[in-house]
Amino acid sequence: MEEIQEECKKRFPIGCTFIAVGGCIHRILKEDSYTYSIVGKNIWAHSGGGYLYEDGKWAELVSLPEEEPKKFEKPDVLYHSKSTIKVVKKTTKIKKPLAINSISINAIKK
C-alpha cells in the first residue's frame, strides 16, 4: 500500500483539484493529518475529501495547482475622507496624485 500511497502523492499534489472515487464534486486537496492516509486498502484524500484510491480505482484529477499564486499589487497610497476612499498612484511629474479608483464608505456600511 505504501507504493500506491507514494503514487497518490505524485498524481495528486496538495492544492490540486480532483473528484474522489465514486464522487461527483470537485474538491481541492488540502493538507491535514489525514491527507494520503492508508485506510485498509484505500488511500484517503483528506478529512472529508473521500478517497484518492479505492478498490483499484483512482480519483479523477481535474487540474494541478497553480505553480505561482496570483499576486496582489498594493496601491501606492490609500487616501480617505469621511465619505470616500481613494486609491491613488504617486507620480513625480504631477504635483497631485491621480485617482485610480473611488468607493463610497456609505455603500460598504449597508
C-alpha positions as CSV (number, residue, x, y, z in Angstrom):
1,M,0.0,0.0,0.0
2,E,3.0,2.3,0.6
3,E,3.7,2.2,-3.2
4,I,0.2,3.3,-4.0
5,Q,0.4,6.0,-1.3
6,E,3.5,7.4,-3.0
7,E,1.8,7.3,-6.4
8,C,-1.1,9.3,-4.9
9,K,1.4,11.9,-3.7
10,K,2.8,12.1,-7.3
11,R,-0.6,12.1,-9.1
12,F,-2.5,14.4,-6.7
13,P,-0.2,17.1,-5.2
14,I,-1.5,19.3,-2.4
15,G,-3.7,22.1,-4.0
16,C,-4.8,20.1,-7.0
17,T,-8.5,19.8,-7.9
18,F,-9.9,16.3,-8.0
19,I,-13.1,14.2,-8.0
20,A,-12.9,11.4,-5.3
21,V,-13.5,7.8,-6.3
22,G,-17.3,7.4,-6.7
23,G,-17.9,11.1,-6.2
24,C,-19.0,13.9,-8.4
25,I,-17.9,17.1,-6.6
26,H,-14.7,19.0,-7.5
27,R,-12.5,19.3,-4.4
28,I,-9.2,20.9,-3.7
29,L,-6.7,18.6,-2.0
30,K,-5.9,20.0,1.5
31,E,-3.1,19.1,3.8
32,D,-4.2,17.8,7.2
33,S,-3.4,14.9,9.4
34,Y,-5.5,12.5,7.2
35,T,-4.0,13.5,3.8
36,Y,-2.8,10.4,1.9
37,S,-3.7,8.2,4.9
38,I,-3.9,4.4,4.3
39,V,-7.3,3.1,5.3
40,G,-7.5,-0.6,4.8
41,K,-6.6,-1.0,1.1
42,N,-7.6,2.6,0.2
43,I,-5.9,6.0,0.3
44,W,-7.8,8.9,1.9
45,A,-7.6,12.3,0.3
46,H,-8.0,14.5,3.4
47,S,-10.6,14.9,6.2
48,G,-14.0,14.8,4.4
49,G,-12.4,14.6,1.0
50,G,-13.1,11.0,0.0
51,Y,-10.7,8.5,-1.5
52,L,-7.9,9.1,-4.0
53,Y,-7.6,5.4,-4.4
54,E,-10.3,2.8,-3.6
55,D,-10.7,-0.8,-4.6
56,G,-8.3,-0.5,-7.5
57,K,-9.9,2.8,-8.8
58,W,-8.2,6.2,-8.9
59,A,-9.8,9.6,-8.3
60,E,-10.1,11.8,-11.3
61,L,-7.6,14.7,-11.5
62,V,-9.3,17.8,-12.7
63,S,-6.4,20.2,-12.6
64,L,-3.0,20.7,-11.0
65,P,-2.4,23.5,-8.5
66,E,-1.2,26.9,-9.9
67,E,2.6,27.0,-9.9
68,E,2.7,30.6,-8.9
69,P,-0.2,32.1,-7.0
70,K,-1.7,35.3,-8.3
71,K,-0.1,38.3,-6.8
72,F,-2.0,41.3,-5.4
73,E,-0.3,44.6,-6.1
74,K,-0.6,47.0,-3.3
75,P,-1.6,50.5,-4.1
76,D,0.9,53.3,-3.6
77,V,-1.3,55.4,-1.4
78,L,-4.7,55.0,0.3
79,Y,-6.5,58.3,0.8
80,H,-9.7,58.5,2.8
81,S,-12.0,61.2,3.9
82,K,-15.4,60.9,5.7
83,S,-17.3,59.9,2.6
84,T,-14.8,58.1,0.2
85,I,-11.7,56.0,0.0
86,K,-9.5,56.6,-3.0
87,V,-6.6,54.5,-4.3
88,V,-4.1,56.8,-5.8
89,K,-0.8,56.4,-7.6
90,K,2.2,58.5,-6.8
91,T,3.9,60.3,-9.6
92,T,6.9,62.5,-9.8
93,K,5.8,64.7,-12.7
94,I,2.4,65.8,-11.4
95,K,2.1,67.6,-8.1
96,K,-1.2,66.0,-7.1
97,P,-1.7,62.2,-7.2
98,L,-4.0,60.7,-9.8
99,A,-7.2,58.9,-8.6
100,I,-7.5,55.4,-9.9
101,N,-10.5,54.1,-8.0
102,S,-13.0,55.6,-5.6
103,I,-15.6,53.8,-3.5
104,S,-18.2,55.1,-1.1
105,I,-17.8,54.2,2.6
106,N,-21.6,54.5,2.9
107,A,-22.0,51.7,0.4
108,I,-19.8,49.4,2.4
109,K,-21.7,50.0,5.7
110,K,-25.0,48.8,4.2
